[in-house]
Amino acid sequence: MKVNKEKIKTGVWGAIGGAVVVMIIGFGWGGWVLGSTSQRTADTMVSEALVARLTPMCVAQFNADVAKDRKFEELKATNRWDQDKYVEEQGWATMPYEKEADNMVAQLCVQQILNGQ
């Protein structure tokens, strides 16, 4: 049996081309991702879940503030871009046993405080 080099060459290039097409379809439309992309997605999901879980504590600390009514009016009067800083300065976005406030918690806390009043 005689092996035809041209047939082998065509077969190899066909396999390479097919593999490339499968990868393009898999990564483009099939939902395949690299490990680093998967890790980044997981980190984002954890961060968002943590912020969602901590925000009610921020709102509770606001509600426990004795000067809450005055501070609510101050918060409303504060520039929209500085409202999260105001919440951080009041200490509402600083969780127990933490030294610094969480900016993402403060941002979501502002929304909930303003929508809840």
C-alpha positions in Angstrom: 0.0 0.0 0.0 1.5 3.2 -1.2 0.9 6.4 1.0 0.3 9.5 -1.0 2.0 12.5 0.6 -0.4 14.9 -0.9 -3.4 13.2 0.7 -1.7 13.2 4.1 -0.8 16.9 3.8 -4.4 17.8 2.8 -5.7 15.7 5.7 -3.4 17.4 8.2 -4.3 20.9 7.0 -8.0 19.9 7.1 -7.7 18.8 10.7 -5.9 22.0 11.6 -8.5 24.1 9.9 -11.3 22.2 11.5 -9.8 22.6 14.9 -9.5 26.4 14.4 -13.2 26.5 13.3 -14.3 24.5 16.3 -12.3 26.9 18.6 -13.8 30.0 17.0 -17.3 28.6 17.4 -16.7 27.4 20.9 -15.2 30.6 22.2 -17.3 32.9 20.2 -20.8 31.4 20.6 -20.4 28.2 22.6 -19.7 29.8 25.9 -16.1 28.5 26.3 -13.9 30.7 28.5 -10.3 30.6 29.6 -9.5 29.9 33.2 -8.4 33.5 33.8 -11.8 34.7 32.5 -13.6 32.3 34.7 -11.7 33.4 37.7 -12.3 37.0 37.0 -16.0 36.3 36.6 -16.1 34.4 39.9 -14.3 37.2 41.7 -16.8 39.8 40.4 -19.7 37.6 41.5 -18.3 37.2 45.0 -17.6 40.9 45.3 -21.2 41.8 44.2 -22.7 39.3 46.6 -20.6 40.6 49.4 -21.6 44.2 48.8 -25.3 43.1 48.5 -25.0 41.3 51.8 -23.2 44.2 53.7 -25.4 47.0 52.4 -28.3 46.3 54.8 -25.8 46.7 57.7 -24.9 50.1 56.3 -28.6 51.1 56.2 -29.1 49.7 59.7 -26.2 51.8 61.0 -27.8 54.9 59.3 -31.1 54.1 61.0 -29.4 53.7 64.4 -27.8 57.2 64.1 -29.5 59.5 66.6 -29.2 62.4 64.1 -30.5 60.4 61.2 -33.2 62.9 60.1 -30.7 65.8 59.9 -28.1 63.7 58.2 -30.7 62.4 55.7 -31.4 66.0 54.7 -27.6 66.6 54.5 -27.2 63.5 52.3 -30.0 64.6 50.0 -28.4 68.1 49.7 -25.0 66.7 49.0 -23.8 66.5 45.4 -24.7 63.2 43.9 -21.0 62.4 43.2 -20.1 63.0 46.8 -22.9 61.2 48.5 -21.0 57.9 48.9 -18.1 59.9 50.5 -20.6 61.4 52.9 -21.9 57.9 53.9 -18.3 56.8 54.4 -17.5 59.8 56.6 -20.4 59.1 58.8 -19.1 55.6 59.4 -22.2 53.8 58.1 -20.3 51.9 55.4 -17.5 50.8 57.8 -18.4 47.3 58.9 -17.7 46.1 62.5 -14.1 45.2 63.1 -13.0 47.0 59.9 -10.8 50.1 59.8 -12.0 51.5 56.5 -15.3 52.0 54.7 -16.1 50.0 51.6 -16.9 52.4 48.7 -19.1 49.9 46.8 -21.2 49.4 50.0 -21.4 53.1 50.4 -22.7 53.6 46.9 -25.4 51.0 47.2 -26.2 52.2 50.7 -26.8 55.8 49.4 -29.3 54.4 46.9 -31.1 52.4 49.5 -31.2 55.2 52.1 -32.6 57.7 49.5 -35.1 55.2 48.1 -36.2 54.0 51.6 -37.0 57.4 53.0 
